Amino acid sequence: MQKERVIIIGSGPAGMAAAIYVGRAALSPLVITGNQPGGQISITYEVENYPGLYNPESTPTGPEMVQIMQQQAEHFGARFAYEEVTEVELRSGPPFTIKTHAQTYVADAVIVTAGASPKHLDVPGETEFIGRGVSYCGTCDGFFFRGKDVVVVGGGDSAMEEGIFLTKFANNVTVIHRRDSLRAGATLQRRAFTNAKMNFIWDTVIEEIQGNGVVTGVQLRNVQTGEAKAMPTDGVFIFVGHYPNSKFLEGQLAMDEHGYVITDEFMRTNVAGVYAAGEIQDPHYRQIATSVGQGVAAAMQLERWLSAQE
């Protein structure tokens, strides 16, 4: 059993920011990264809306941003364990118990920044063809679709960002959206609508993903008219939202009906000494900048709470 002063669960923007601030408070936090070090920005191609990183000639990539954040956190004394948390005991602490596949930790205070994961369409063929034409990350898999036709499902920022990225490889990117307008920001919409490789099918959902070993097409249905039609495609990229990675916290922290951890304005959970930040508790903003701010707030409150206990 390994004793720690502070453990941060998750290594996305909120976790990295918290690690920097907890480290600067001379508390030497341990960051348990989870199975995707860096969180969702580690699979984001370009980050063009984070204040202070603008460069018209070379927009920073998500992995580059993760590397910079981790180096900064390590500079201030943060340590990183490349493990995934499997179980926690928070209700009876402090100290709090955190278990991974390889180790059991106890900590005086905890910040949960476990983030969120992409939602699935839950249609026939989706699970069958994951990795064989179905993907949730254009940045990860776009190269494999060089010279092919793909569809992107969704209408938010992620769908447009990833769709634009996919045009670097694919011959054609068709956006399929269940509504008649996009939810993405104005700048992303303008870039998407003016991209010669992108086109749009409105008021439509995918009812089935078809293939023979690999994806060969999708079955579509217009939600207004009910009209059904088949569409050939080589790949299906799905960006229809996220769900919080909070299953390991069930019965330990108060959560809303969607599984988001409930916090107050100071990032405090219902358990004293346990804080949460980023998309694990934020169903509204889900931006790098807001997650960073929440991580900073959680770290500052944690340091004050520990000082008060002493």
Contacts in CASP RR format, 6 or more apart in sequence:
PFRMAT RR
TARGET T0000
AUTHOR 0000-0000-0000
METHOD contacts of the structure
MODEL  1
MQKERVIIIGSGPAGMAAAIYVGRAALSPLVITGNQPGGQISITYEVENY
PGLYNPESTPTGPEMVQIMQQQAEHFGARFAYEEVTEVELRSGPPFTIKT
HAQTYVADAVIVTAGASPKHLDVPGETEFIGRGVSYCGTCDGFFFRGKDV
VVVGGGDSAMEEGIFLTKFANNVTVIHRRDSLRAGATLQRRAFTNAKMNF
IWDTVIEEIQGNGVVTGVQLRNVQTGEAKAMPTDGVFIFVGHYPNSKFLE
GQLAMDEHGYVITDEFMRTNVAGVYAAGEIQDPHYRQIATSVGQGVAAAM
QLERWLSAQE
1 104 0 8 1.000
1 105 0 8 1.000
1 106 0 8 1.000
2 103 0 8 1.000
2 104 0 8 1.000
2 105 0 8 1.000
2 106 0 8 1.000
3 95 0 8 1.000
3 105 0 8 1.000
3 106 0 8 1.000
3 107 0 8 1.000
4 29 0 8 1.000
4 30 0 8 1.000
4 105 0 8 1.000
4 106 0 8 1.000
4 107 0 8 1.000
4 108 0 8 1.000
5 27 0 8 1.000
5 28 0 8 1.000
5 29 0 8 1.000
5 107 0 8 1.000
5 108 0 8 1.000
5 109 0 8 1.000
5 306 0 8 1.000
6 22 0 8 1.000
6 27 0 8 1.000
6 28 0 8 1.000
6 29 0 8 1.000
6 30 0 8 1.000
6 107 0 8 1.000
6 108 0 8 1.000
6 109 0 8 1.000
6 110 0 8 1.000
6 111 0 8 1.000
6 302 0 8 1.000
6 306 0 8 1.000
7 29 0 8 1.000
7 30 0 8 1.000
7 31 0 8 1.000
7 32 0 8 1.000
7 96 0 8 1.000
7 98 0 8 1.000
7 105 0 8 1.000
7 107 0 8 1.000
7 109 0 8 1.000
7 110 0 8 1.000
7 111 0 8 1.000
8 15 0 8 1.000
8 18 0 8 1.000
8 19 0 8 1.000
8 22 0 8 1.000
8 29 0 8 1.000
8 30 0 8 1.000
8 31 0 8 1.000
8 32 0 8 1.000
8 78 0 8 1.000
8 110 0 8 1.000
8 111 0 8 1.000
8 113 0 8 1.000
9 32 0 8 1.000
9 34 0 8 1.000
9 85 0 8 1.000
9 88 0 8 1.000
9 98 0 8 1.000
9 110 0 8 1.000
9 111 0 8 1.000
9 112 0 8 1.000
9 113 0 8 1.000
9 114 0 8 1.000
10 31 0 8 1.000
10 32 0 8 1.000
10 33 0 8 1.000
10 34 0 8 1.000
10 39 0 8 1.000
10 112 0 8 1.000
10 113 0 8 1.000
10 114 0 8 1.000
10 115 0 8 1.000
11 19 0 8 1.000
11 31 0 8 1.000
11 32 0 8 1.000
11 33 0 8 1.000
11 34 0 8 1.000
11 37 0 8 1.000
11 38 0 8 1.000
11 39 0 8 1.000
11 66 0 8 1.000
11 70 0 8 1.000
11 80 0 8 1.000
11 113 0 8 1.000
12 38 0 8 1.000
12 39 0 8 1.000
12 40 0 8 1.000
12 41 0 8 1.000
12 42 0 8 1.000
12 66 0 8 1.000
12 69 0 8 1.000
12 113 0 8 1.000
12 115 0 8 1.000
12 291 0 8 1.000
13 38 0 8 1.000
13 39 0 8 1.000
13 41 0 8 1.000
13 69 0 8 1.000
13 278 0 8 1.000
13 288 0 8 1.000
13 291 0 8 1.000
13 292 0 8 1.000
13 295 0 8 1.000
14 113 0 8 1.000
14 115 0 8 1.000
14 277 0 8 1.000
14 278 0 8 1.000
14 279 0 8 1.000
14 280 0 8 1.000
14 291 0 8 1.000
14 292 0 8 1.000
14 293 0 8 1.000
14 294 0 8 1.000
14 295 0 8 1.000
14 298 0 8 1.000
15 31 0 8 1.000
15 111 0 8 1.000
15 113 0 8 1.000
15 277 0 8 1.000
15 278 0 8 1.000
15 295 0 8 1.000
16 31 0 8 1.000
16 38 0 8 1.000
16 66 0 8 1.000
16 69 0 8 1.000
16 70 0 8 1.000
16 72 0 8 1.000
16 73 0 8 1.000
16 292 0 8 1.000
17 69 0 8 1.000
17 277 0 8 1.000
17 291 0 8 1.000
17 292 0 8 1.000
17 293 0 8 1.000
17 295 0 8 1.000
17 296 0 8 1.000
17 299 0 8 1.000
18 29 0 8 1.000
18 111 0 8 1.000
18 113 0 8 1.000
18 277 0 8 1.000
18 295 0 8 1.000
18 296 0 8 1.000
18 298 0 8 1.000
18 299 0 8 1.000
18 302 0 8 1.000
19 29 0 8 1.000
19 31 0 8 1.000
19 73 0 8 1.000
19 76 0 8 1.000
19 78 0 8 1.000
19 299 0 8 1.000
20 69 0 8 1.000
20 72 0 8 1.000
20 73 0 8 1.000
20 76 0 8 1.000
20 78 0 8 1.000
20 299 0 8 1.000
21 295 0 8 1.000
21 296 0 8 1.000
21 299 0 8 1.000
21 300 0 8 1.000
21 303 0 8 1.000
22 29 0 8 1.000
22 78 0 8 1.000
22 111 0 8 1.000
22 299 0 8 1.000
22 302 0 8 1.000
22 303 0 8 1.000
23 29 0 8 1.000
23 73 0 8 1.000
23 76 0 8 1.000
23 77 0 8 1.000
23 78 0 8 1.000
24 76 0 8 1.000
25 299 0 8 1.000
25 303 0 8 1.000
27 303 0 8 1.000
27 306 0 8 1.000
28 77 0 8 1.000
28 78 0 8 1.000
28 79 0 8 1.000
29 77 0 8 1.000
29 78 0 8 1.000
29 79 0 8 1.000
30 78 0 8 1.000
30 79 0 8 1.000
30 80 0 8 1.000
30 81 0 8 1.000
30 105 0 8 1.000
30 107 0 8 1.000
31 73 0 8 1.000
31 78 0 8 1.000
31 79 0 8 1.000
31 80 0 8 1.000
31 81 0 8 1.000
32 81 0 8 1.000
32 83 0 8 1.000
32 84 0 8 1.000
32 85 0 8 1.000
32 98 0 8 1.000
32 100 0 8 1.000
32 105 0 8 1.000
33 80 0 8 1.000
33 81 0 8 1.000
33 82 0 8 1.000
33 83 0 8 1.000
34 82 0 8 1.000
34 83 0 8 1.000
34 84 0 8 1.000
34 85 0 8 1.000
34 114 0 8 1.000
35 84 0 8 1.000
36 42 0 8 1.000
36 43 0 8 1.000
37 66 0 8 1.000
37 80 0 8 1.000
37 82 0 8 1.000
38 66 0 8 1.000
38 69 0 8 1.000
38 70 0 8 1.000
39 66 0 8 1.000
39 115 0 8 1.000
40 115 0 8 1.000
40 116 0 8 1.000
40 242 0 8 1.000
40 279 0 8 1.000
41 47 0 8 1.000
41 62 0 8 1.000
41 65 0 8 1.000
41 66 0 8 1.000
41 288 0 8 1.000
42 62 0 8 1.000
42 63 0 8 1.000
42 66 0 8 1.000
43 62 0 8 1.000
43 137 0 8 1.000
43 138 0 8 1.000
43 139 0 8 1.000
43 140 0 8 1.000
44 61 0 8 1.000
44 62 0 8 1.000
44 139 0 8 1.000
44 161 0 8 1.000
45 61 0 8 1.000
45 62 0 8 1.000
45 138 0 8 1.000
45 139 0 8 1.000
45 161 0 8 1.000
45 162 0 8 1.000
45 165 0 8 1.000
46 59 0 8 1.000
46 60 0 8 1.000
46 61 0 8 1.000
46 62 0 8 1.000
46 161 0 8 1.000
46 165 0 8 1.000
47 53 0 8 1.000
47 59 0 8 1.000
47 60 0 8 1.000
47 61 0 8 1.000
47 62 0 8 1.000
47 65 0 8 1.000
47 288 0 8 1.000
48 54 0 8 1.000
48 59 0 8 1.000
49 287 0 8 1.000
49 288 0 8 1.000
49 289 0 8 1.000
50 60 0 8 1.000
50 65 0 8 1.000
50 288 0 8 1.000
50 289 0 8 1.000
51 289 0 8 1.000
53 60 0 8 1.000
53 65 0 8 1.000
65 288 0 8 1.000
70 80 0 8 1.000
74 80 0 8 1.000
81 100 0 8 1.000
81 103 0 8 1.000
83 100 0 8 1.000
83 101 0 8 1.000
83 102 0 8 1.000
83 103 0 8 1.000
84 100 0 8 1.000
84 101 0 8 1.000
85 98 0 8 1.000
85 99 0 8 1.000
85 100 0 8 1.000
85 114 0 8 1.000
85 248 0 8 1.000
86 99 0 8 1.000
86 100 0 8 1.000
86 101 0 8 1.000
86 248 0 8 1.000
87 98 0 8 1.000
87 99 0 8 1.000
87 248 0 8 1.000
88 96 0 8 1.000
88 97 0 8 1.000
88 98 0 8 1.000
88 99 0 8 1.000
88 110 0 8 1.000
88 248 0 8 1.000
88 249 0 8 1.000
88 252 0 8 1.000
89 96 0 8 1.000
89 97 0 8 1.000
89 252 0 8 1.000
90 96 0 8 1.000
90 97 0 8 1.000
90 110 0 8 1.000
90 249 0 8 1.000
90 252 0 8 1.000
90 253 0 8 1.000
90 271 0 8 1.000
90 274 0 8 1.000
91 251 0 8 1.000
91 252 0 8 1.000
91 271 0 8 1.000
93 271 0 8 1.000
94 107 0 8 1.000
94 108 0 8 1.000
94 109 0 8 1.000
94 272 0 8 1.000
94 273 0 8 1.000
95 106 0 8 1.000
95 107 0 8 1.000
95 108 0 8 1.000
96 106 0 8 1.000
96 107 0 8 1.000
96 108 0 8 1.000
96 109 0 8 1.000
96 110 0 8 1.000
96 273 0 8 1.000
96 274 0 8 1.000
97 104 0 8 1.000
97 105 0 8 1.000
97 106 0 8 1.000
98 104 0 8 1.000
98 105 0 8 1.000
98 106 0 8 1.000
98 107 0 8 1.000
98 110 0 8 1.000
99 105 0 8 1.000
108 306 0 8 1.000
108 309 0 8 1.000
109 273 0 8 1.000
109 274 0 8 1.000
109 275 0 8 1.000
109 302 0 8 1.000
109 305 0 8 1.000
109 306 0 8 1.000
110 273 0 8 1.000
110 274 0 8 1.000
110 275 0 8 1.000
111 267 0 8 1.000
111 274 0 8 1.000
111 275 0 8 1.000
111 276 0 8 1.000
111 277 0 8 1.000
111 295 0 8 1.000
111 298 0 8 1.000
111 299 0 8 1.000
111 302 0 8 1.000
112 249 0 8 1.000
112 253 0 8 1.000
112 261 0 8 1.000
112 269 0 8 1.000
112 274 0 8 1.000
112 275 0 8 1.000
112 276 0 8 1.000
112 277 0 8 1.000
112 280 0 8 1.000
112 281 0 8 1.000
113 276 0 8 1.000
113 277 0 8 1.000
113 278 0 8 1.000
113 280 0 8 1.000
113 291 0 8 1.000
113 295 0 8 1.000
113 298 0 8 1.000
114 244 0 8 1.000
114 245 0 8 1.000
114 246 0 8 1.000
114 248 0 8 1.000
114 249 0 8 1.000
114 280 0 8 1.000
115 244 0 8 1.000
115 245 0 8 1.000
115 278 0 8 1.000
115 279 0 8 1.000
115 280 0 8 1.000
116 242 0 8 1.000
116 243 0 8 1.000
116 244 0 8 1.000
116 245 0 8 1.000
116 279 0 8 1.000
116 280 0 8 1.000
116 286 0 8 1.000
117 242 0 8 1.000
117 243 0 8 1.000
117 245 0 8 1.000
118 136 0 8 1.000
118 238 0 8 1.000
118 239 0 8 1.000
118 240 0 8 1.000
118 241 0 8 1.000
118 242 0 8 1.000
119 238 0 8 1.000
119 240 0 8 1.000
119 241 0 8 1.000
119 242 0 8 1.000
119 243 0 8 1.000
120 126 0 8 1.000
120 127 0 8 1.000
120 238 0 8 1.000
121 153 0 8 1.000
121 206 0 8 1.000
121 238 0 8 1.000
121 240 0 8 1.000
123 206 0 8 1.000
123 207 0 8 1.000
123 208 0 8 1.000
123 209 0 8 1.000
124 207 0 8 1.000
124 208 0 8 1.000
124 209 0 8 1.000
125 134 0 8 1.000
125 208 0 8 1.000
125 209 0 8 1.000
125 210 0 8 1.000
125 211 0 8 1.000
126 134 0 8 1.000
126 209 0 8 1.000
126 236 0 8 1.000
126 238 0 8 1.000
128 209 0 8 1.000
129 209 0 8 1.000
129 211 0 8 1.000
129 213 0 8 1.000
129 214 0 8 1.000
129 215 0 8 1.000
129 236 0 8 1.000
131 141 0 8 1.000
132 213 0 8 1.000
132 214 0 8 1.000
132 215 0 8 1.000
133 141 0 8 1.000
133 214 0 8 1.000
133 215 0 8 1.000
133 234 0 8 1.000
133 235 0 8 1.000
133 236 0 8 1.000
134 209 0 8 1.000
134 215 0 8 1.000
134 235 0 8 1.000
134 236 0 8 1.000
134 238 0 8 1.000
135 141 0 8 1.000
135 142 0 8 1.000
135 235 0 8 1.000
135 236 0 8 1.000
135 237 0 8 1.000
135 238 0 8 1.000
136 237 0 8 1.000
136 238 0 8 1.000
136 239 0 8 1.000
137 162 0 8 1.000
137 237 0 8 1.000
138 162 0 8 1.000
138 163 0 8 1.000
138 165 0 8 1.000
138 166 0 8 1.000
138 237 0 8 1.000
139 162 0 8 1.000
139 165 0 8 1.000
141 237 0 8 1.000
142 165 0 8 1.000
142 166 0 8 1.000
142 168 0 8 1.000
142 169 0 8 1.000
142 170 0 8 1.000
143 169 0 8 1.000
145 166 0 8 1.000
145 169 0 8 1.000
145 170 0 8 1.000
145 234 0 8 1.000
145 235 0 8 1.000
146 169 0 8 1.000
146 170 0 8 1.000
147 169 0 8 1.000
147 170 0 8 1.000
147 171 0 8 1.000
148 169 0 8 1.000
148 170 0 8 1.000
148 171 0 8 1.000
148 234 0 8 1.000
148 235 0 8 1.000
149 170 0 8 1.000
149 171 0 8 1.000
149 172 0 8 1.000
149 174 0 8 1.000
149 232 0 8 1.000
149 233 0 8 1.000
149 234 0 8 1.000
149 235 0 8 1.000
150 166 0 8 1.000
150 170 0 8 1.000
150 172 0 8 1.000
150 173 0 8 1.000
150 174 0 8 1.000
150 233 0 8 1.000
150 234 0 8 1.000
150 235 0 8 1.000
150 236 0 8 1.000
150 237 0 8 1.000
151 173 0 8 1.000
151 174 0 8 1.000
151 175 0 8 1.000
151 176 0 8 1.000
151 206 0 8 1.000
151 218 0 8 1.000
151 231 0 8 1.000
151 233 0 8 1.000
151 235 0 8 1.000
151 236 0 8 1.000
151 237 0 8 1.000
152 159 0 8 1.000
152 162 0 8 1.000
152 163 0 8 1.000
152 166 0 8 1.000
152 173 0 8 1.000
152 174 0 8 1.000
152 175 0 8 1.000
152 176 0 8 1.000
152 237 0 8 1.000
152 239 0 8 1.000
153 159 0 8 1.000
153 175 0 8 1.000
153 176 0 8 1.000
153 177 0 8 1.000
153 206 0 8 1.000
153 236 0 8 1.000
153 237 0 8 1.000
153 238 0 8 1.000
153 239 0 8 1.000
153 240 0 8 1.000
154 175 0 8 1.000
154 176 0 8 1.000
154 177 0 8 1.000
154 178 0 8 1.000
154 238 0 8 1.000
154 239 0 8 1.000
154 240 0 8 1.000
155 175 0 8 1.000
155 177 0 8 1.000
155 179 0 8 1.000
155 182 0 8 1.000
155 183 0 8 1.000
155 184 0 8 1.000
155 239 0 8 1.000
156 182 0 8 1.000
156 183 0 8 1.000
156 184 0 8 1.000
156 185 0 8 1.000
156 188 0 8 1.000
156 239 0 8 1.000
157 183 0 8 1.000
157 184 0 8 1.000
157 185 0 8 1.000
157 188 0 8 1.000
158 239 0 8 1.000
158 241 0 8 1.000
159 175 0 8 1.000
159 177 0 8 1.000
159 182 0 8 1.000
159 184 0 8 1.000
159 239 0 8 1.000
159 240 0 8 1.000
160 175 0 8 1.000
160 182 0 8 1.000
160 184 0 8 1.000
160 185 0 8 1.000
160 188 0 8 1.000
160 189 0 8 1.000
160 191 0 8 1.000
160 192 0 8 1.000
161 188 0 8 1.000
162 237 0 8 1.000
162 239 0 8 1.000
163 173 0 8 1.000
163 175 0 8 1.000
163 192 0 8 1.000
163 198 0 8 1.000
163 237 0 8 1.000
164 188 0 8 1.000
164 191 0 8 1.000
164 192 0 8 1.000
164 195 0 8 1.000
164 198 0 8 1.000
166 173 0 8 1.000
166 237 0 8 1.000
167 173 0 8 1.000
167 195 0 8 1.000
167 197 0 8 1.000
167 198 0 8 1.000
170 197 0 8 1.000
171 197 0 8 1.000
172 197 0 8 1.000
172 199 0 8 1.000
173 195 0 8 1.000
173 197 0 8 1.000
173 198 0 8 1.000
173 199 0 8 1.000
174 198 0 8 1.000
174 199 0 8 1.000
174 200 0 8 1.000
174 201 0 8 1.000
174 231 0 8 1.000
174 233 0 8 1.000
175 192 0 8 1.000
175 198 0 8 1.000
175 199 0 8 1.000
175 200 0 8 1.000
175 201 0 8 1.000
176 201 0 8 1.000
176 204 0 8 1.000
176 205 0 8 1.000
176 206 0 8 1.000
176 218 0 8 1.000
176 220 0 8 1.000
177 200 0 8 1.000
177 201 0 8 1.000
177 202 0 8 1.000
177 203 0 8 1.000
177 204 0 8 1.000
178 203 0 8 1.000
178 204 0 8 1.000
178 205 0 8 1.000
178 223 0 8 1.000
179 202 0 8 1.000
179 203 0 8 1.000
180 202 0 8 1.000
180 203 0 8 1.000
181 202 0 8 1.000
182 189 0 8 1.000
182 192 0 8 1.000
184 192 0 8 1.000
192 198 0 8 1.000
201 220 0 8 1.000
203 222 0 8 1.000
203 223 0 8 1.000
203 224 0 8 1.000
204 220 0 8 1.000
204 221 0 8 1.000
204 222 0 8 1.000
204 223 0 8 1.000
205 220 0 8 1.000
205 221 0 8 1.000
205 223 0 8 1.000
206 218 0 8 1.000
206 219 0 8 1.000
206 220 0 8 1.000
206 236 0 8 1.000
207 219 0 8 1.000
207 220 0 8 1.000
207 221 0 8 1.000
207 228 0 8 1.000
208 218 0 8 1.000
208 219 0 8 1.000
209 215 0 8 1.000
209 217 0 8 1.000
209 218 0 8 1.000
209 219 0 8 1.000
209 236 0 8 1.000
210 216 0 8 1.000
210 217 0 8 1.000
210 218 0 8 1.000
210 219 0 8 1.000
210 230 0 8 1.000
211 217 0 8 1.000
214 234 0 8 1.000
215 233 0 8 1.000
215 234 0 8 1.000
215 235 0 8 1.000
215 236 0 8 1.000
216 232 0 8 1.000
216 233 0 8 1.000
216 234 0 8 1.000
217 230 0 8 1.000
217 231 0 8 1.000
217 232 0 8 1.000
217 233 0 8 1.000
217 235 0 8 1.000
217 236 0 8 1.000
218 230 0 8 1.000
218 231 0 8 1.000
218 233 0 8 1.000
218 236 0 8 1.000
219 228 0 8 1.000
219 229 0 8 1.000
219 230 0 8 1.000
219 231 0 8 1.000
220 228 0 8 1.000
220 229 0 8 1.000
220 230 0 8 1.000
220 231 0 8 1.000
221 227 0 8 1.000
221 228 0 8 1.000
222 228 0 8 1.000
242 279 0 8 1.000
242 286 0 8 1.000
243 258 0 8 1.000
243 259 0 8 1.000
244 255 0 8 1.000
244 258 0 8 1.000
244 259 0 8 1.000
244 260 0 8 1.000
244 261 0 8 1.000
244 279 0 8 1.000
244 280 0 8 1.000
244 281 0 8 1.000
244 283 0 8 1.000
245 280 0 8 1.000
246 253 0 8 1.000
246 255 0 8 1.000
246 259 0 8 1.000
246 260 0 8 1.000
246 261 0 8 1.000
246 280 0 8 1.000
249 255 0 8 1.000
249 261 0 8 1.000
252 271 0 8 1.000
253 261 0 8 1.000
253 262 0 8 1.000
253 269 0 8 1.000
253 270 0 8 1.000
253 271 0 8 1.000
253 274 0 8 1.000
253 276 0 8 1.000
254 261 0 8 1.000
254 262 0 8 1.000
254 269 0 8 1.000
254 270 0 8 1.000
255 261 0 8 1.000
255 262 0 8 1.000
256 262 0 8 1.000
256 283 0 8 1.000
258 283 0 8 1.000
260 280 0 8 1.000
260 281 0 8 1.000
260 282 0 8 1.000
260 283 0 8 1.000
261 269 0 8 1.000
261 276 0 8 1.000
261 280 0 8 1.000
261 281 0 8 1.000
262 269 0 8 1.000
262 270 0 8 1.000
262 281 0 8 1.000
263 269 0 8 1.000
263 275 0 8 1.000
263 276 0 8 1.000
263 277 0 8 1.000
263 281 0 8 1.000
266 297 0 8 1.000
266 301 0 8 1.000
267 275 0 8 1.000
267 276 0 8 1.000
267 277 0 8 1.000
267 281 0 8 1.000
267 294 0 8 1.000
267 295 0 8 1.000
267 297 0 8 1.000
267 298 0 8 1.000
267 301 0 8 1.000
268 274 0 8 1.000
268 275 0 8 1.000
268 301 0 8 1.000
269 275 0 8 1.000
269 276 0 8 1.000
272 305 0 8 1.000
273 302 0 8 1.000
273 305 0 8 1.000
275 298 0 8 1.000
275 301 0 8 1.000
275 302 0 8 1.000
276 298 0 8 1.000
277 291 0 8 1.000
277 293 0 8 1.000
277 294 0 8 1.000
277 295 0 8 1.000
277 297 0 8 1.000
277 298 0 8 1.000
278 290 0 8 1.000
278 291 0 8 1.000
278 294 0 8 1.000
278 295 0 8 1.000
279 286 0 8 1.000
279 291 0 8 1.000
281 294 0 8 1.000
282 290 0 8 1.000
282 291 0 8 1.000
282 294 0 8 1.000
285 291 0 8 1.000
END
